[in-house]
Amino acid sequence: MSTNLSTLLNRFSEPETLKMAKLGRELRAKGIDVIDLSLGEPDFDTPQHIKEAAIKAINDNWSHYTPVSGYPDLKEAVCTKLKRDNNLDYKPENIIVSTGAKQTLANAILALVDEGDEVIIPTPYWVTYSELVKIARGHVVEINTTVEQNFKITPAQLEAAITSNTRVFLFSSPCNPSGAVYTKEELAALVKVFEKHPRITILSDEIYEYINFIGNHESIAQFPSIKDHVVVINGLSKGFAMTGWRLGYMAANTDIVKACEKLQGQFTSGTCSITQRAAIAALTGDLASSRAMTAEFARRREKTMQLVNSIPGFKCFEPQGAFYVFPDVSAYYGKKFGNETVANSGDLSMFILNEAHVSSVMGDAFGEPNCIRFSFANSMENIEKAWERIKNALTKLN
């Protein structure tokens, strides 16, 4: 029996991050010990005070439909957090809460991008960015960066990429997958370009805000001249170890927020009531657990960099935030294992999975075909074991 499916499905791909995790699970089902360095998920439990807030919400019968844009006191909590951490002044009408930052991002792109509109995205970028633009029938314009420039664009590159069709600029800081973090000075230089192009909306994905190894997080929304053209996207998954709770939020001008609310009202309506009550505790509570988690990630980053740098041919930027390394592995392209030739990062990623039993994500998925993403959101023991396996497996290539 064949089913006629929508042509929409032909415009985008399955996320490579989820595909590699799936392949790893299939090998584990066969009894193979696979170490997962593919998924972007903190290996920590949600802090106790947040769990207790959720339990209280259940016992207090917060079990009914929620407002599409979020509970009023949660939106107040988001405003409090943005002022406390980022010195950003927003009102509740500038906030919408969604079922994960991925939905927040999808809402924004669908609300802003029409067929043929150009969306500028610096490489490397999170796998979902380009696919959401394709769903919206937009056109992705990549600005390529390199490990030598710390995976950050220059104002000249930005200016050169802008055309009369440019509608959106989309980036993340800290960046998934590179770990690049823009400084206030670097953002200010980009802002001077955006000031000349007020029709462009800037989507600033700040989901890794708390996992920053070089200082305070800087948001591009802090610059008054462009603030009204910035959409801040954030959530609870990374900084609070709440991936399964599914809550993201947006801060933007009211026109964009109302547009996203209209979209969300037809897709999912309001986010889970219990998660929203827990989110208030997360956003307004003590950040000690988040800081402790980041300190541990910093420790793992140091060890991971030692291990990656010991591998001949790998060229790696030291991540300034998030929990990934993104080495250039192109020195291994053209090498052989038996009758198989490693032609690209996908081949090498599969070789590492099958021979080293370590899952990773090929760089093509992030717009950077010379690299592979490896997470260090795993135990120190597993990190050391994984990189020893990778190093040994790579010696089989010639």
Secondary structure by P-SEA (a helix, b strand, c coil): cccccccccccccccaaaaaaaaaaaaaaacccccccccccccccccaaaaaaaaaaaaacccccccccccaaaaaaaaaaaaaccccccccccccccccaaaaaaaaaaacccccbbbbbccccccaaaaaaaaacbbbbbbcccccccccccaaaaaaaccccccbbbbbcccccccccccaaaaaaaaaaaaacccbbbbbbccccccccccbbbbccccccccccbbbbccccccccccccbbbbbbccaaaaaaaaaaaaaccccccaaaaaaaaaaaaccaaaaaaaaaaaaaaaaaaaaaaaaccccccccccccccccccccccccccccccccccaaaaaaaaaacccbbbbbccccccccbbbbbccccaaaaaaaaaaaaaaaaacc
